[in-house]
Amino acid sequence: MIRRLMHIYWRHSRGLTLGVRALVLDPQGRVFLVKHSYVKGWHLPGGGVEPGETLLAALARELLEEGNIVAGKTPELYAMYYNDRDSDRDHVALYVIEDFKQPAPPMKTAEIIDHGFFPPDKLPEDTSPATRARLNEVLNGAKTAERW
């Protein structure tokens, strides 16, 4: 219900929504995933780009908020996706990050109820299909989709 109301608000207050997601890989090749309180399953960390915010600033903010992760070198854009799951105006920028620091494990919050690094071949059962597809593209060379 809250998610639906947020999208109604965004649709009327913004002409286009833009989000960022990060595929964070640790030195062991494990991927960092988060579990939100407001949507089912495990997902790549990320979120919306606020008005006046750059993609990289939004990415840095979301990584810090959701994973206590600070990128080392400047992340490079992997791909842009159209995401019509909740709106016909949403696009998502995906970044791959292998150079990062995580000074301490992230704290669980009202938004992030769980988190962790997982081997790509041993993901939680309820990892989202979009997350699985992005991992397949980045790690296995599958054709990059246009839609999230």
C-alpha positions as CSV (number, residue, x, y, z in Angstrom):
1,M,0.0,0.0,0.0
2,I,2.7,2.5,1.0
3,R,4.7,1.5,-2.1
4,R,1.7,2.2,-4.4
5,L,1.1,5.6,-2.7
6,M,4.8,6.5,-3.2
7,H,4.6,5.7,-6.9
8,I,1.4,7.8,-7.3
9,Y,3.2,10.7,-5.6
10,W,6.3,10.3,-7.8
11,R,4.2,10.1,-10.9
12,H,2.5,13.4,-10.2
13,S,5.4,15.2,-8.7
14,R,8.2,14.2,-11.1
15,G,8.2,13.8,-14.9
16,L,10.7,10.9,-14.8
17,T,12.1,8.8,-12.0
18,L,15.7,7.7,-12.0
19,G,17.3,5.2,-9.8
20,V,20.8,3.7,-9.1
21,R,21.7,0.2,-8.2
22,A,25.1,-1.3,-7.3
23,L,26.4,-4.8,-8.0
24,V,29.1,-4.9,-5.2
25,L,31.5,-7.8,-5.4
26,D,33.9,-8.5,-2.6
27,P,37.4,-10.1,-3.1
28,Q,35.9,-13.6,-2.8
29,G,33.5,-12.8,-5.6
30,R,30.4,-12.6,-3.4
31,V,27.7,-10.1,-4.1
32,F,26.2,-7.8,-1.6
33,L,22.4,-8.0,-1.3
34,V,19.8,-6.3,0.8
35,K,16.3,-7.2,2.0
36,H,13.9,-4.3,2.2
37,S,11.0,-4.0,4.6
38,Y,8.6,-2.8,1.9
39,V,9.2,-5.3,-0.9
40,K,9.8,-9.0,-1.0
41,G,13.0,-10.7,-1.8
42,W,16.7,-9.8,-1.9
43,H,17.9,-7.0,-4.1
44,L,21.0,-5.1,-5.2
45,P,21.5,-2.0,-3.0
46,G,20.3,1.3,-4.4
47,G,17.4,3.7,-4.7
48,G,16.1,6.9,-6.2
49,V,18.1,9.9,-7.4
50,E,16.8,13.0,-5.6
51,P,16.2,16.3,-7.4
52,G,19.6,18.1,-7.8
53,E,21.6,15.0,-7.1
54,T,24.0,13.3,-9.5
55,L,23.9,9.6,-10.2
56,L,27.2,9.1,-8.4
57,A,26.1,11.1,-5.4
58,A,22.9,9.0,-5.2
59,L,24.9,5.8,-5.5
60,A,27.3,6.9,-2.7
61,R,24.4,7.9,-0.5
62,E,22.5,4.6,-1.0
63,L,25.6,2.4,-0.6
64,L,26.4,4.1,2.7
65,E,22.7,4.0,4.0
66,E,22.1,0.4,2.9
67,G,25.4,-1.3,3.3
68,N,27.9,1.0,5.1
69,I,29.9,0.7,1.8
70,V,32.2,3.4,0.5
71,A,33.4,3.0,-3.1
72,G,37.2,3.3,-3.7
73,K,37.8,4.4,-7.3
74,T,34.9,6.2,-9.1
75,P,32.4,3.5,-10.1
76,E,31.7,3.1,-13.8
77,L,28.3,2.8,-15.3
78,Y,27.6,-0.7,-16.5
79,A,24.2,-0.1,-18.1
80,M,20.9,1.8,-18.1
81,Y,17.6,0.0,-17.9
82,Y,14.0,0.9,-18.3
83,N,12.0,-0.3,-15.3
84,D,8.2,-0.4,-16.0
85,R,7.4,-2.6,-13.0
86,D,5.7,0.2,-11.0
87,S,5.8,3.2,-13.4
88,D,6.2,3.9,-17.1
89,R,8.7,6.6,-16.3
90,D,11.4,4.9,-14.4
91,H,15.0,4.2,-15.4
92,V,17.8,2.5,-13.4
93,A,21.5,3.0,-13.7
94,L,23.6,-0.1,-12.8
95,Y,27.2,0.3,-11.5
96,V,29.6,-2.6,-10.8
97,I,31.8,-2.0,-7.7
98,E,34.8,-4.2,-6.8
99,D,36.9,-1.5,-5.1
100,F,35.3,-0.5,-1.8
101,K,35.5,-0.4,1.9
102,Q,33.0,-1.4,4.5
103,P,34.3,-0.1,7.8
104,A,31.7,-2.0,9.8
105,P,28.7,-4.2,9.0
106,P,25.6,-2.2,8.2
107,M,23.0,-1.8,10.9
108,K,19.5,-3.2,10.2
109,T,17.0,-0.3,9.9
110,A,13.3,0.2,9.3
111,E,14.0,0.1,5.6
112,I,16.8,-2.6,5.4
113,I,15.8,-5.6,7.5
114,D,18.7,-7.9,6.3
115,H,21.9,-7.8,4.3
116,G,24.8,-9.9,3.4
117,F,27.4,-11.0,0.9
118,F,26.5,-14.2,-1.0
119,P,28.3,-16.4,-3.6
120,P,26.5,-15.9,-6.9
121,D,25.8,-19.7,-7.1
122,K,24.3,-19.7,-3.6
123,L,21.9,-16.8,-3.6
124,P,19.0,-16.7,-1.2
125,E,16.0,-18.5,-2.7
126,D,13.9,-15.4,-2.8
127,T,16.5,-13.2,-4.7
128,S,14.6,-11.1,-7.1
129,P,14.5,-12.2,-10.8
130,A,15.9,-8.8,-11.8
131,T,18.8,-9.2,-9.4
132,R,19.5,-12.7,-10.9
133,A,19.3,-11.3,-14.4
134,R,21.8,-8.5,-13.6
135,L,24.2,-11.0,-12.1
136,N,23.9,-13.2,-15.1
137,E,24.7,-10.2,-17.4
138,V,27.7,-8.9,-15.4
139,L,29.2,-12.2,-14.3
140,N,28.3,-14.6,-17.1
141,G,28.3,-12.3,-20.1
142,A,24.6,-12.7,-20.8
143,K,23.1,-10.2,-23.2
144,T,22.4,-6.9,-21.4
145,A,18.6,-6.4,-21.3
146,E,17.0,-3.1,-21.9
147,R,14.4,-3.6,-19.2
148,W,15.2,-4.0,-15.5
